[in-house]
Amino acid sequence: MLIWVLLSIVTLSMHFHPHTHWQRRTHWRKPLLMLLVSSFFVVGIQAQTSLPSLGDRISGTVSMKQEYAMGQRFLSQIRRSAPTIPDALINEYLENLTYKLASRSQLQDHRLSFVIIDSEDLNAFAAPGGIIGVNTGLFLNAKTEAEFASVMAHEIAHVSQRHFARGVDQAQAGRVGQMAALLASVVVMATSDAQHGQAAILAVQGRAVENQLRFSRSNEAEADRIGQDNMYSAGFDPSGMSDLFESLIAINRYGRRPPEFLLSHPVTESRIADARGRAIRYPDREYDQNIEYQVMRARVRGHYSENKPGLVMEYKRELERSVGEFEQDTNRYGLATAYWENEQYREALETLAPLLEKDANRISYVVTNAEIYTAQNEPGMAITFLRRHMSINPGNHPLTMAYVDALIEARSYNEAAEVMEEHARSRTVDHNLWYQLAEAQGKAGNISKVHQARAEYFVLLGDFRKARQQLQYALRIETDNGAAPVVESRLRQKIREVEQKQLELQG
């Protein structure tokens, strides 16, 4: 019962915020989700006992089924409260990398859900039930894929070792109020200025938060150790963990304000030394550099740059100074992205061309080329270019969404909606996709389908009242238009399902 009480309190504290798309030259500066990991994995944790059997309930308090349900509800709240990134390339990259790590982890339930928050602040979090989240700021601060993977491996370890359930078990006696208040404070920090959330925490807990962080260090050490083992098993350089820790220490030393990540993941010299010591004990191995990670970094860097001409000049200099093929390719893609951000489309295409010539079927290059065509008001060229690649990689998420964007720019709204409807069958929990589908259906004039897509979107946001309302609108339209009985029956069944979910939430 404990977790359902907590969720009810958090749910009541939420207010719906309209979904925000990844918009170029639109920048989010709000600090987001500070102390999120500690709020889940730290609150109420006392000195750790011996590790439980991961296949069992943790002393009968929280089952894995309950953890999954709680995580899904929390994910809904994050979708409602924080600006997320719909960029298909970045989302697919995160999914692929995390699943690669998860396949080598101790996770028993491999149902993972992902969210990328549009914020330059360095942060990452894991929540019960396989919820993995990052801020785009992690791409900016992790210079290599190994550094990025070290954070993901650490968060997966928190989930696989069920640190939340172990904390709840030890917090069972007399700590429900404190836990609920801290979870509510997390929501405040996700939806407004982080300092307000800090004030809320201090008002409830005072110096107790510092004590809880101290008690959490055994969990952090365990997540480091297990995460580093999983990194090595998955083919990532385990020294990336200590490299990132050292960079974070430097940021904290010279910056006026520490990264959000450090507030929930305190980094000490001993923690760095432990990570470095473990890394040198693994057998020697050659590690390949992955251009895909650098592609994602360049996209994020271009998105947040406030001085687009300056970014172009910076990448020009870096390309001229490049040593080796990998560095040249990295900086060439960065320069193409900078030109694109600066609306120098011809230069962007010319800069990208050598990369496509060398690796014509790399999806990230193909998608970027199509995006530039669409941005310079040549969606027909993007459509033609993408169709061949979609025949080679049917159902690929980034290719499909680039194709949809080009169709919408070409005002082929019905076709765009049809493509997304088909694509949504394999991505039923992609709230960005349902949002964009509703927009396309509106432009195509398919009003009943607008309401149906909005209903799916609101379900994923956990707003079942609005989802039910949208389905009722759709049912009314279909009834007035004399729809086939099977259509009406399907909508009525969907309404009943949403009503049941709403009752479960209220109960």
Secondary structure, DSSP 8 states (H G I E B T S, - for coil): -HHHHHHHHHHHT----------TT--------TTHHHHHHTTT--S--S---TTS-BTTTB-HHHHHHHHHHHHHHHHHHS-B---HHHHHHHHHHHHHHHTTS--S----EEEEE--SS--EEEETTTEEEEETHHHHH--SHHHHHHHHHHHHHHHHTTHHHHHHHHTTTT-HHHHHHHHHHHHHHHHS-HHHHHHHHHHHHTTHHHHHHHHTHHHHHHHHHHHHHHHHHTT--THHHHHHHHHHHHHHHHSSS--HHHHHS---HHHHHHHHHHHHHS--------HHHHHHHHHHHHHH-S-HHHHHHHHHHHHHT--SHHHHHHHHHHHHHHHHHTT-HHHHHHHHHHHHHHSTT-HHHHHHHHHHHHHTT-HHHHHHHHHHHHHHSTT-HHHHHHHHHHHHHTT-HHHHHHHHHHHHTT-TT-HHHHHHHHHHHHHHT-HHHHHHHHHHHHHHTT-HHHHHHHHHHHHHHHHHTT--HHHHHHHHHHHHHHHHHHHHHH-
